[in-house]
Amino acid sequence: MKQKKATIALAPIKYFDISKKDNLKKIKKYIRMAANRGADIICFPESCLHKTKALSINHEFIQQIRNECKKNSIWCIITEDLILRKKPYNMAILINRRGEIKGKYKKIHLYDDDVRAGKKIKVFRTDFAKIGIVICWDLAYPELFKKMKEKKAEIVFCPSQWCYEYKAHDKKHKEIEIELLKSLATARAFENINFVAICNPLRDKEDQVSYSAIVSPHRVLKETVNEEKLIIAKINLNEIKKLEKLYPRV
């Protein structure tokens, strides 16, 4: 079997520490860093671009990110509250190596989001893998991942801004939520025999859970907690076919 590999990167960045209103400069920096390390794609956390505005998909900031992807020949997932046909959505956009927008995913399962919910589950073909995208609370819904698997998704990216509920735990809130996030990501990867990558930011907010990870069907490949850094993993996509034979599904 021909080796089929991909190198994926996550950027769990700290928000608004360079500019008080946007993270554009840092996003462009991490795109360059990921490309220099040979990544095929970089994924940023949820609502990563602007602090207050819902942006047009043609906004100058997004155009600058598209140009950076083109200059560095890398795919990128950016998530923000975006206006599409005069309606606001929490939306991920997939940008290819030529700086073109090749896909959009609107968050389906909202959690106190003041936007419209999306409806469509999508899988996108790239030059390195078939990928799905969910956003944050979508991670708690296994049927989304099952439907993406039916569409042959090999990697599912989950840009997130996961926070804990104070009333959910008596103590050790962040520790418990980190274990919950890890268990959700690993369960989704094993249930569907594919790779899952979840990316959370660092924010000046007490209930923010800053856990990010790249997960295979069997184990966590890379993870970080409360740290801004570039996470990179080279994954062997042939592992999917191997494990599909080992763990047949009905």
HURA-V738933 format. One record per residue. RES is the residue in three letters. PHI is phi in radians with two decimals (NA if undefined). OMEGA is omega as a letter, one per 20 degrees, with the letter a starting at -180 (* if undefined). NEAR is the number of other C-alpha atoms within 8 Angstrom. Layout:
RES:PHI:OMEGA:NEAR
RES:PHI:OMEGA:NEAR
This chain:
MET:NA:r:3
LYS:-1.14:r:3
GLN:-1.11:r:7
LYS:-2.15:a:7
LYS:-2.14:r:10
ALA:-2.52:r:12
THR:-2.01:a:12
ILE:-2.04:a:12
ALA:-2.25:r:14
LEU:-2.09:r:14
ALA:-2.19:r:14
PRO:-1.32:a:16
ILE:-1.44:r:12
LYS:-1.45:a:9
TYR:-1.52:r:10
PHE:1.00:r:10
ASP:-1.76:r:6
ILE:-1.72:r:7
SER:-2.00:a:7
LYS:-1.32:a:7
LYS:-2.01:a:8
ASP:-2.57:a:11
ASN:-2.02:a:13
LEU:-0.99:a:9
LYS:-1.03:a:7
LYS:-1.23:r:9
ILE:-1.05:r:10
LYS:-1.10:r:10
LYS:-1.06:a:8
TYR:-1.26:r:10
ILE:-1.06:r:14
ARG:-1.11:a:10
MET:-1.06:a:9
ALA:-1.14:r:14
ALA:-1.10:r:12
ASN:-1.12:r:7
ARG:-1.71:r:6
GLY:1.46:a:7
ALA:-1.25:r:14
ASP:-1.41:a:12
ILE:-2.61:r:12
ILE:-2.23:r:15
CYS:-2.06:r:13
PHE:-1.81:a:17
PRO:-1.22:r:16
GLU:-1.15:r:15
SER:0.84:a:10
CYS:-1.63:a:14
LEU:-1.68:a:10
HIS:-2.23:a:11
LYS:-1.29:a:9
THR:-2.18:a:5
LYS:-1.60:r:6
ALA:-1.52:a:10
LEU:-1.71:r:9
SER:-1.30:r:8
ILE:-1.17:r:8
ASN:-1.74:a:6
HIS:-1.04:a:8
GLU:-0.96:a:6
PHE:-1.06:r:7
ILE:-1.18:r:9
GLN:-1.09:r:9
GLN:-1.12:r:8
ILE:-1.17:r:12
ARG:-1.05:r:13
ASN:-1.12:r:9
GLU:-1.15:r:12
CYS:-1.10:r:17
LYS:-1.12:a:12
LYS:-1.10:a:7
ASN:-1.87:r:10
SER:0.88:a:10
ILE:-2.49:r:15
TRP:-1.41:a:12
CYS:-2.66:r:13
ILE:-2.03:r:12
ILE:-2.09:a:13
THR:-2.15:a:15
GLU:-2.80:r:14
ASP:-1.28:a:13
LEU:-2.15:r:12
ILE:-1.63:r:12
LEU:-2.27:a:9
ARG:0.89:r:4
LYS:1.19:r:5
LYS:-2.12:a:8
PRO:-1.51:r:11
TYR:-2.37:r:14
ASN:-1.46:a:15
MET:-2.31:r:12
ALA:-1.71:r:14
ILE:-2.04:r:12
LEU:-1.83:a:12
ILE:-1.94:a:15
ASN:-1.63:a:15
ARG:-1.17:r:11
ARG:-1.68:r:11
GLY:1.40:a:12
GLU:-1.64:r:8
ILE:-1.38:a:10
LYS:-1.88:r:9
GLY:-2.99:r:8
LYS:-2.38:r:9
TYR:-2.30:r:13
LYS:-1.73:a:12
LYS:-0.94:a:15
ILE:-1.57:a:9
HIS:-1.72:a:8
LEU:-1.40:r:9
TYR:-2.48:a:5
ASP:1.06:r:4
ASP:-1.58:r:6
ASP:-1.58:a:4
VAL:-2.51:r:9
ARG:-1.44:r:8
ALA:-1.49:r:11
GLY:-1.41:a:10
LYS:-2.28:a:7
LYS:-1.73:r:7
ILE:-1.66:a:8
LYS:-2.28:r:8
VAL:-2.20:a:12
PHE:-1.99:r:10
ARG:-1.55:r:7
THR:-2.05:r:8
ASP:-1.46:r:4
PHE:-2.19:a:7
ALA:-3.03:r:10
LYS:-1.60:a:12
ILE:-2.19:r:13
GLY:-1.94:r:13
ILE:-2.35:r:11
VAL:-2.20:a:12
ILE:-2.29:r:12
CYS:0.85:a:11
TRP:-1.09:r:11
ASP:-0.97:a:12
LEU:-1.02:a:11
ALA:-1.44:a:6
TYR:-2.06:a:8
PRO:-1.09:a:8
GLU:-1.14:r:6
LEU:-1.09:a:9
PHE:-1.20:r:11
LYS:-1.08:a:9
LYS:-1.20:r:9
MET:-1.18:r:13
LYS:-1.11:r:10
GLU:-1.10:r:7
LYS:-1.61:r:7
LYS:1.32:r:8
ALA:-1.12:r:15
GLU:-1.75:r:13
ILE:-2.33:r:12
VAL:-2.06:r:14
PHE:-1.71:a:12
CYS:-2.27:r:13
PRO:-1.10:a:15
SER:-2.51:r:13
GLN:-2.52:a:12
TRP:-1.29:r:10
CYS:-2.17:r:7
TYR:-1.61:r:11
GLU:-1.65:a:7
TYR:-1.00:a:7
LYS:-1.37:a:5
ALA:-1.31:a:7
HIS:-2.36:r:9
ASP:-1.41:a:6
LYS:-2.78:r:4
LYS:0.90:a:7
HIS:-0.98:a:11
LYS:-1.18:a:9
GLU:-1.05:a:7
ILE:-1.18:a:9
GLU:-1.17:r:10
ILE:-1.08:r:10
GLU:-1.11:r:8
LEU:-1.11:r:8
LEU:-1.05:r:9
LYS:-1.07:a:9
SER:-1.18:r:8
LEU:-1.12:a:10
ALA:-1.12:a:13
THR:-1.21:r:15
ALA:-1.13:r:9
ARG:-1.10:r:11
ALA:-1.15:a:15
PHE:-1.29:a:11
GLU:-0.98:a:7
ASN:-1.94:a:10
ILE:0.89:r:11
ASN:-2.65:a:13
PHE:-1.79:r:12
VAL:-2.22:r:15
ALA:-2.25:a:14
ILE:-1.97:a:13
CYS:-2.28:r:17
ASN:-1.96:r:17
PRO:-1.58:r:16
LEU:-1.81:r:14
ARG:-2.39:r:7
ASP:-1.43:a:5
LYS:-2.50:a:5
GLU:-1.03:a:4
ASP:-1.58:r:9
GLN:-1.19:r:12
VAL:-1.80:a:14
SER:-1.63:r:12
TYR:-2.02:r:13
SER:-2.33:a:13
ALA:-2.78:r:14
ILE:-1.99:a:13
VAL:-2.19:r:15
SER:-1.70:r:14
PRO:-1.03:a:13
HIS:-1.92:a:8
ARG:-2.84:r:7
VAL:-1.41:a:10
LEU:-1.47:r:9
LYS:-2.52:r:10
GLU:-2.69:r:10
THR:-2.63:r:9
VAL:-2.29:r:7
ASN:0.93:a:8
GLU:-2.55:r:8
GLU:-1.49:a:10
LYS:-2.87:r:7
LEU:-1.58:r:11
ILE:-1.80:a:11
ILE:-2.30:r:11
ALA:-2.44:r:10
LYS:-1.63:a:8
ILE:-1.98:r:8
ASN:-1.75:a:9
LEU:-1.26:r:11
ASN:-1.13:r:10
GLU:-1.05:a:7
ILE:-1.10:a:10
LYS:-1.07:r:8
LYS:-1.06:a:8
LEU:-1.33:r:9
GLU:-1.09:r:10
LYS:-1.31:a:7
LEU:-1.32:a:6
TYR:-2.08:a:6
PRO:-1.13:r:6
ARG:-1.89:r:4
VAL:-1.29:*:2
